[in-house]
């Protein structure tokens, strides 16, 4: 009978340890971790874009060496992606201060 108690105690201890690493075993009142994107900075609404050449066109816009501010909410996903992926353009987020 002593073997049964030891076995049950070992099983209980193993179950307790397993619960410590099992994310489902966390208490229900623990809030989920916040998305890193939303906690580090608010969503970008404007970008500053300038060309590395005197004049360059991409996504229906002409860019020069002078920064051009664009509202990303007015761009299609394809336009934004084309601008961000273009190696001849310099793109940066613009905050409220800019």
Steps between C-alpha positions, in 0.01 A plus 500: 500500500792735568607457141160623386526819710852570373384438145201732545724768659743475209212526254357804679841671502551428129154634422573818697827552312332438166237760584771758560615480138160436342355836385147359531559442871531874572220663699215633287525852645852550361475737200662377178832651404458814293611500139850652479399711203225679692701550818816641344348775288164613371411394148680710239262728315752704303832427336771726360642380171792634301691377199868416492505635143394847380162369383331161533146371446339214690138405576361798309707758689806699400769529764805725517781551747261713704281302739139455402249424778237238413194396700516119496124479558452644150732247334402156382685205652675450165617863484632493857681171441655625175627817668638316804668230291666741254876517574533841328259660749567593862186451712454595865203525735383850580380577851274778625800732542611485134 
